[in-house]
Amino acid sequence: MSFRIDAKGKIFTDIVRKDEIPVTIQTVTHLIHGHVFLRPEQRIKDEMNSSQDQFIAVTDAEVYGLNGQLLHRSEFLTLNKQHIIWLRPDEEPPEQPAAPGT
């Protein structure tokens, strides 16, 4: 990453462009709907397989219990990648998760 420092000592860095991707994430105990941000040339698989970061950032997160009940809403959360069972991109954010067994 390139940067420059002005006469007053302020540091300026390059802007990193990222795409917002709506996703559904399944953990052992929760289902999470939200958004992750990826560089344009990056796939979700690349982000998950990257050993550089142990956590993935999720914005506009809705956390549901296994029974489908909304437990928590958060503008931002970080999720340990080791807790993710599966993750899929959504075409559009879902209205309400289906209850298990339906």
C-alpha positions as CSV (number, residue, x, y, z in Angstrom):
1,M,0.0,0.0,0.0
2,S,1.4,3.4,-0.9
3,F,1.0,6.4,1.3
4,R,2.2,10.0,1.6
5,I,2.7,12.3,4.5
6,D,1.9,16.0,4.3
7,A,3.9,18.9,5.9
8,K,1.9,18.6,9.1
9,G,2.5,14.9,9.4
10,K,-1.0,13.7,8.3
11,I,-0.8,10.3,6.6
12,F,-2.8,9.8,3.3
13,T,-3.3,6.2,1.9
14,D,-4.8,4.9,-1.2
15,I,-8.6,4.3,-1.2
16,V,-9.4,0.6,-1.3
17,R,-12.6,-0.1,-3.3
18,K,-14.8,-3.0,-2.0
19,D,-18.1,-4.5,-3.1
20,E,-20.9,-5.0,-0.7
21,I,-22.2,-8.6,-0.9
22,P,-25.4,-9.8,0.9
23,V,-24.8,-13.2,2.5
24,T,-26.3,-15.8,4.7
25,I,-23.9,-17.5,7.2
26,Q,-24.7,-20.6,9.2
27,T,-22.8,-21.3,12.5
28,V,-23.4,-24.2,14.8
29,T,-25.9,-22.2,16.9
30,H,-27.0,-19.2,14.7
31,L,-28.0,-18.1,11.2
32,I,-26.8,-14.7,10.3
33,H,-28.0,-12.5,7.4
34,G,-25.8,-9.5,6.6
35,H,-23.3,-8.0,4.2
36,V,-19.6,-8.7,3.7
37,F,-17.2,-6.5,1.7
38,L,-14.8,-7.9,-0.9
39,R,-12.4,-6.4,-3.3
40,P,-13.7,-6.5,-6.9
41,E,-11.3,-9.3,-7.9
42,Q,-11.9,-11.4,-4.8
43,R,-14.4,-14.2,-4.2
44,I,-16.1,-15.1,-1.0
45,K,-14.1,-18.4,-1.0
46,D,-10.8,-16.4,-1.3
47,E,-11.8,-14.4,1.8
48,M,-12.7,-17.5,3.8
49,N,-9.5,-19.3,2.8
50,S,-7.2,-16.3,3.6
51,S,-5.1,-17.0,6.6
52,Q,-4.3,-13.3,7.0
53,D,-7.5,-12.6,9.0
54,Q,-9.1,-14.9,11.6
55,F,-12.4,-12.9,11.6
56,I,-14.8,-11.7,8.9
57,A,-16.6,-8.4,9.2
58,V,-20.4,-8.5,8.8
59,T,-22.5,-5.3,8.5
60,D,-26.3,-4.9,8.9
61,A,-26.3,-8.2,10.7
62,E,-29.4,-10.1,11.8
63,V,-28.7,-13.0,14.1
64,Y,-31.3,-15.8,14.3
65,G,-31.5,-18.8,16.6
66,L,-31.9,-22.3,15.3
67,N,-35.7,-21.9,15.8
68,G,-35.8,-19.0,13.4
69,Q,-36.3,-16.3,16.1
70,L,-34.5,-13.0,15.6
71,L,-32.1,-12.7,18.5
72,H,-30.1,-9.6,17.7
73,R,-29.5,-6.9,15.1
74,S,-26.2,-5.1,14.8
75,E,-24.8,-2.6,12.4
76,F,-21.4,-4.4,12.7
77,L,-20.1,-7.6,14.0
78,T,-17.0,-9.7,13.6
79,L,-17.3,-13.5,13.2
80,N,-14.5,-16.0,13.8
81,K,-14.1,-17.9,10.5
82,Q,-13.6,-21.2,12.5
83,H,-17.3,-20.9,13.7
84,I,-18.7,-20.8,10.1
85,I,-20.3,-24.0,8.8
86,W,-21.3,-22.5,5.5
87,L,-21.7,-19.1,3.9
88,R,-23.6,-18.3,0.7
89,P,-24.2,-15.1,-1.2
90,D,-27.8,-13.9,-1.4
91,E,-29.4,-12.5,-4.5
92,E,-31.5,-10.3,-2.2
93,P,-31.7,-10.2,1.6
94,P,-34.3,-12.7,2.8
95,E,-37.4,-11.4,4.6
96,Q,-37.5,-14.1,7.3
97,P,-35.6,-17.3,7.7
98,A,-37.5,-20.5,7.4
99,A,-38.0,-22.5,10.6
100,P,-36.0,-25.7,10.8
101,G,-37.8,-28.7,9.3
102,T,-40.0,-26.7,7.0
